[in-house]
Amino acid sequence: MTAPRTVLLTGAAGGLGTLMRELLPAYGYELRLLDLAPIAGEPEALVADLGDRAAVREAVRGVDAVVHLAGISLESTFDKILRANIEGTYNLYEAAREEGVGRVVFASSNHAVGYTPRPRPGGPPVPADTPHRPDTFYGLSKSFGEDLAQLYWDKHGVETVSVRIGSCFPEPTSVRMLSLWMSPADGARLFHAALTAEAVGHTVVYGSSANTRLWWDLSTARALGYAPQDDSEPYAAKLIAEQGELDPADPAQARLGGHFVTDPPIWPH
């Protein structure tokens, strides 16, 4: 498809949103920024709650596509997850349908399949069509988002690429992250591919770099035109020396979701 010119970036004040608002314009996008919090240095950014349907529809009006990163990104109470991640994502899709926006890139998460066992060394990678096995209410909300995206494609023709993001930071900070890490530059490459690929319908992809220790299958992402350039392996020796190898007998290290399975970090707000 023709590259969209104007893209609504929700969650633009967050960690991933901050990285993408710095990197995506190099691909030719004009970003419209939206967040619950004001964004320093971005006086034109929209400040709105995803629960405000009128504000969400106004934010979507006139854009070519949406990169939806907003919401709670850790575990929280079901009520908070319901409002921010489930109802908020529904409101976004309804606005896209009403305003005729044909492409959404949805920030899903590895926590939608967090109880899935990590592959054994040398074993086959986890495929994109593995069944949902959420590890938290947060992961459950990402499973919902993927299913909502499928519904809006089947029923309304709104296309989505659901990106099950691993960990997008400047560098990996744990041994587990060596298998799931997505460099910010590769993140921008993947979002660009998701925005421009032809006829995606609803496509689920994993979001990571081309890591030597990769746990999951990147073939559906590569089919979009994604060509990751980075690998976590240069960080491996230092992290393993500090933290040790993963213990397959430890539930927090034996599942894709890591410590979200046993002791999930709690959203502080």
For each residue, the residues with C-beta under 8 A, 3 or more apart:
1: 4 103 196 197 198
2: 196
3: 27 28 29 195 196
4: 1 7 29 63 64 65 103 195 196
5: 28 29 30 64
6: 29 30 31 32 62 63 64 65
7: 4 24 29 30 31 32 63 64 65 66 67 195
8: 31 32 34 59 60 63 65 66 67
9: 12 17 20 21 24 31 32 33 34 67 69
10: 17 34 35 50 59 66 67 68 69 70 92
11: 14 16 17 34 35 68 69 70 71 107
12: 9 17 18 20 21 31 33 34 35 39 42 45 69
13: 17 18 35 36 37 38 39 45
14: 11 17 18 35 69 70 73
15: 18 19 73 168 169
16: 11 19 20 69 107 165 168 187
17: 9 10 11 12 13 14 20 21 33 35 69 70
18: 12 13 14 15 21 22
19: 15 16 22 23 168 184 187 188
20: 9 12 16 17 23 24 67 69 187 188 191
21: 9 12 17 18 24 25 31 33 42
22: 18 19 25
23: 19 20 26 184 185 187 188
24: 7 9 20 21 27 29 31 67 188 191 192
25: 21 22 28 29 30 31
26: 23 188
27: 3 24 188 192
28: 3 5 25
29: 3 4 5 6 7 24 25 195
30: 5 6 7 25
31: 6 7 8 9 12 21 24 25
32: 6 7 8 9 46 59 63
33: 9 12 17 21 39 42 44 45 46
34: 8 9 10 11 12 45 46 47 48 59 70
35: 10 11 12 13 14 17 38 39 45 46 47 70
36: 13 47 48 49 50 70
37: 13 47
38: 13 35 42 45 47
39: 12 13 33 35 42 45
40:
41:
42: 12 21 33 38 39 45
43:
44: 33
45: 12 13 33 34 35 38 39 42
46: 32 33 34 35 55 58 59
47: 34 35 36 37 38
48: 34 36 52 55 56 59
49: 36 52 55 88
50: 10 36 56 70 71 84 87 88 89 91 92
51: 83 84 87 88 91
52: 48 49 55 56 91
53: 56 57 91 94 95
54: 57 58
55: 46 48 49 52 58 59
56: 48 50 52 53 59 60 91 92 95
57: 53 54 60 61 94 95 98 99
58: 46 54 55 61
59: 8 10 32 34 46 48 55 56 95
60: 8 56 57 63 66 92 95 96 98 99 101
61: 57 58 99
62: 6 99
63: 4 6 7 8 32 60 66 99 101
64: 4 5 6 7 101 103
65: 4 6 7 8 101 102 103 104 105 195
66: 7 8 10 60 63 92 96 101 103 104 105
67: 7 8 9 10 20 24 104 105 107 191 195
68: 10 11 89 92 104 105 106 107
69: 9 10 11 12 14 16 17 20 107
70: 10 11 14 17 34 35 36 50 84 88 92
71: 11 50 84 85 88 89 107 141
72: 76 80 81 84 85 138 141 267 269
73: 14 15 138 267
74: 138 264 265 266 267 268
75: 136 137 138 260 264 265 266 267
76: 72 80 81 84 137 138 266 267
77: 80 81 137
78: 81 82 137
79: 82 83
80: 72 76 77 83 84 267
81: 72 76 77 78 84 85 86 137 138 140 141
82: 78 79 85 86 87 141
83: 51 79 80 86 87 88
84: 50 51 70 71 72 76 80 81 87 88
85: 71 72 81 82 88 89 138 141 142 144 145
86: 81 82 83 89 90 141 144 145
87: 50 51 82 83 84 90 91
88: 49 50 51 70 71 83 84 85 91 92
89: 50 68 71 85 86 92 93 106 141 144 145 148
90: 86 87 93 94 148
91: 50 51 52 53 56 87 88 94 95
92: 10 50 56 60 66 68 70 88 89 95 96 104
93: 89 90 96 97 104 148 149 152 158
94: 53 57 90 91 97 98
95: 53 56 57 59 60 91 92 98 99 101
96: 60 66 92 93 99 101 104 152 158
97: 93 94 100 101 152 156 158
98: 57 60 94 95
99: 57 60 61 62 63 95 96
100: 97
101: 60 63 64 65 66 95 96 97 104 158
102: 65 157 158 159
103: 1 4 64 65 66 158 159 160 161 195 200
104: 65 66 67 68 92 93 96 101 149 158 159 160 161
105: 65 66 67 68 160 161 163 191 194 195
106: 68 89 145 146 149 160 161 162 163
107: 11 16 67 68 69 71 163 165
108: 112 142 145 146 162 163 164 165 204
109: 112 138 139 142 164 165
110: 113 114 164 165 166 180 206 216 256 257
111: 114 134 135 136 138 139 142 257 260
112: 108 109 132 133 134 139 140 142 143 146 164
113: 110 116 126 130 131 132 133 134 139 164 256 257
114: 110 111 133 134 135 136 139 255 256 257 258 260 261
115: 133 134 135 255 256 257 261
116: 113 126 130 133 255 256 257
117: 254 255 256
118: 126 179 215 246 253 254 255 256
119: 123 124 125 126 215
120: 123 248
121:
122:
123: 119 120
124: 119 127
125: 119 214 215 216 217
126: 113 116 118 119 130 206 215 216 217 256
127: 124 130 216 217
128: 164 204 205 206 216 217 219 220
129: 204
130: 113 116 126 127 133
131: 113
132: 112 113 143 146
133: 112 113 114 115 116 130
134: 111 112 113 114 115 137 138 139 140 142 143
135: 111 114 115 139 255 257 260 261 264
136: 75 111 114 139 140 257 260 264
137: 75 76 77 78 81 134 140 141
138: 72 73 74 75 76 81 85 109 111 134 141 142 260 264
139: 109 111 112 113 114 134 135 136 142 143 257 260
140: 81 112 134 136 137 143 144
141: 71 72 81 82 85 86 89 137 138 144 145
142: 85 108 109 111 112 134 138 139 145 146 164
143: 112 132 134 139 140 146 147
144: 85 86 89 140 141 147 148
145: 85 86 89 106 108 141 142 148 149 162
146: 106 108 112 132 142 143 149 150 162 202 204
147: 143 144 150 151
148: 89 90 93 144 145 151 152
149: 93 104 106 145 146 152 153 158 160 162 202
150: 146 147 153 154 160 202
151: 147 148 154 155
152: 93 96 97 148 149 155 156 158 160
153: 149 150 156 157 158 159 160 201 202
154: 150 151 202
155: 151 152
156: 97 152 153
157: 102 153
158: 93 96 97 101 102 103 104 149 152 153
159: 102 103 104 153 199 200 201 202
160: 103 104 105 106 149 150 152 153 200 202 203
161: 103 104 105 106 194 197 200 202 203 204 205 224
162: 106 108 145 146 149 202 203 204 205
163: 105 106 107 108 190 191 194 205 206 207 221
164: 108 109 110 112 113 128 142 204 205 206 207 216
165: 16 107 108 109 110 168 182 187 207
166: 110 177 179 180 181 182 206 207 208
167: 172 173 177 180 181 182
168: 15 16 19 165 181 182 183 184 187 207
169: 15 172 173 177 181 184
170: 183 184
171: 181 235
172: 167 169 177 178 181 232 235 239
173: 167 169 177 239
174: 177 178 239 243
175: 178 236 239 240 243 244 245 246
176: 179 180 246 253 258
177: 166 167 169 172 173 174 180 181 232 239
178: 172 174 175 181 211 212 213 232 233 235 236 239
179: 118 166 176 208 211 213 214 215 232
180: 110 166 167 176 177 208 211 215 216 256
181: 166 167 168 169 171 172 177 178 208 209 211 232
182: 165 166 167 168 186 187 190 207 208 209 228
183: 168 170 186 187 209 229 230
184: 19 23 168 169 170 187 188
185: 23 188 189 229 230
186: 182 183 189 190 208 209 210 228 229 230
187: 16 19 20 23 165 168 182 183 184 190 191 207
188: 19 20 23 24 26 27 184 185 191 192
189: 185 186 192 193 226 227 228 229
190: 163 182 186 187 193 194 205 207 221 224 226 228
191: 20 24 67 105 163 187 188 194 195
192: 24 27 188 189 195 196
193: 189 190 196 197 221 224 225 226
194: 105 161 163 190 191 197 200 205 224 226
195: 3 4 7 29 65 67 103 105 191 192
196: 1 2 3 4 192 193 225
197: 1 161 193 194 200 203 223 224 225
198: 1
199: 159
200: 103 159 160 161 194 197 203 224
201: 153 159
202: 146 149 150 153 154 159 160 161 162
203: 160 161 162 197 200 220 223 224
204: 108 128 129 146 161 162 164 220
205: 128 161 162 163 164 190 194 218 220 221 224 226
206: 110 126 128 163 164 166 216 217 218 220 221
207: 163 164 165 166 168 182 187 190 221
208: 166 179 180 181 182 186 211 214 216 218 228
209: 181 182 183 186 228 229 230 231 232
210: 186 214 218 228 229 230 231
211: 178 179 180 181 208 214 231 232 233
212: 178 231 232 233 236
213: 178 179 232 233 236
214: 125 179 208 210 211 218
215: 118 119 125 126 179 180 256
216: 110 125 126 127 128 164 180 206 208 256
217: 125 126 127 128 206 220
218: 205 206 208 210 214 221 222 226 228
219: 128 222 223
220: 128 203 204 205 206 217 223 224
221: 163 190 193 205 206 207 218 224 226
222: 218 219 225 226 227
223: 197 203 219 220
224: 161 190 193 194 197 200 203 205 220 221
225: 193 196 197 222
226: 189 190 193 194 205 218 221 222
227: 189 222
228: 182 186 189 190 208 209 210 218
229: 183 185 186 189 209 210
230: 183 185 186 209 210
231: 209 210 211 212 234
232: 172 177 178 179 181 209 211 212 213 235 236
233: 178 211 212 213 236
234: 231
235: 171 172 178 232 238 239
236: 175 178 212 213 232 233 239 240
237: 240 241
238: 235 241 242
239: 172 173 174 175 177 178 235 236 242 243
240: 175 236 237 243 244 245
241: 237 238
242: 238 239
243: 174 175 239 240
244: 175 240 247
245: 175 240
246: 118 175 176 250 253
247: 244 250 253 254
248: 120 253 254
249: 254
250: 246 247 253 254
251: 254 255 261 262
252: 255 258 259 261 262 263
253: 118 176 246 247 248 250 258
254: 117 118 247 248 249 250 251
255: 114 115 116 117 118 135 251 252 258 261
256: 110 113 114 115 116 117 118 126 180 215 216
257: 110 111 113 114 115 116 135 136 139 260 261
258: 114 176 252 253 255 261
259: 252 262 263 264 265
260: 75 111 114 135 136 138 139 257 264 265
261: 114 115 135 251 252 255 257 258 264
262: 251 252 259
263: 252 259
264: 74 75 135 136 138 259 260 261
265: 74 75 259 260
266: 74 75 76
267: 72 73 74 75 76 80
268: 74
269: 72
